[in-house]
Amino acid sequence: MELKQRVRNFLEDCGATKVNFCRKVGMSTTYYREWQLGERDISKTIKDRITAYLDEVYKK
């Protein structure tokens, strides 16, 4: 599953806010929005943080 869709599913499943998610992974909400709209690619560092965070949450 693509990372963007995985994040969308997480937000929907958990009822988390985009603001809270962005704080947890260390990215701005503007950066998040641009990434979701395809206006910007995210760095490998942020991809790794998102993946690690989602893996940790779904492990519980």
PLY file of the C-alpha trace (Angstrom):
ply
format ascii 1.0
element vertex 60
property float x
property float y
property float z
element edge 59
property int vertex1
property int vertex2
end_header
0.00 0.00 0.00
1.26 3.44 -0.85
2.40 5.51 2.13
-0.07 8.34 1.40
-2.99 5.92 1.48
-1.64 4.22 4.59
-1.60 7.60 6.37
-5.15 8.40 5.20
-6.35 5.02 6.45
-4.64 5.59 9.79
-6.27 8.99 10.25
-9.68 7.55 9.37
-9.33 4.37 11.46
-7.97 6.05 14.57
-9.84 9.34 14.35
-6.53 11.15 14.75
-6.23 14.73 13.57
-3.80 15.75 10.85
-2.25 18.28 13.23
-1.55 15.64 15.88
-0.18 13.21 13.30
2.14 15.87 11.89
3.45 16.70 15.36
4.15 13.03 16.03
6.20 12.59 12.85
7.83 16.03 12.87
6.39 17.62 9.75
4.39 20.79 9.23
0.74 20.64 8.28
1.51 22.67 5.15
4.15 20.15 4.10
1.66 17.33 4.81
-1.06 18.95 2.69
1.29 19.59 -0.21
2.51 15.99 -0.05
-1.04 14.59 -0.01
-2.00 16.78 -2.98
1.07 15.66 -4.93
2.61 19.13 -4.94
5.70 18.03 -3.04
7.67 14.87 -2.43
8.72 14.11 1.12
12.26 13.31 2.18
13.44 9.82 3.02
13.87 10.93 6.63
10.21 11.89 6.95
9.10 8.74 5.10
11.09 6.70 7.60
9.55 8.59 10.55
6.02 8.09 9.20
6.62 4.40 8.55
8.12 3.86 12.00
5.24 5.72 13.68
2.55 3.78 11.81
4.31 0.47 12.46
4.47 1.30 16.17
0.80 2.31 16.38
-0.47 -0.74 14.48
1.77 -3.07 16.51
-0.21 -2.28 19.66
0 1
1 2
2 3
3 4
4 5
5 6
6 7
7 8
8 9
9 10
10 11
11 12
12 13
13 14
14 15
15 16
16 17
17 18
18 19
19 20
20 21
21 22
22 23
23 24
24 25
25 26
26 27
27 28
28 29
29 30
30 31
31 32
32 33
33 34
34 35
35 36
36 37
37 38
38 39
39 40
40 41
41 42
42 43
43 44
44 45
45 46
46 47
47 48
48 49
49 50
50 51
51 52
52 53
53 54
54 55
55 56
56 57
57 58
58 59
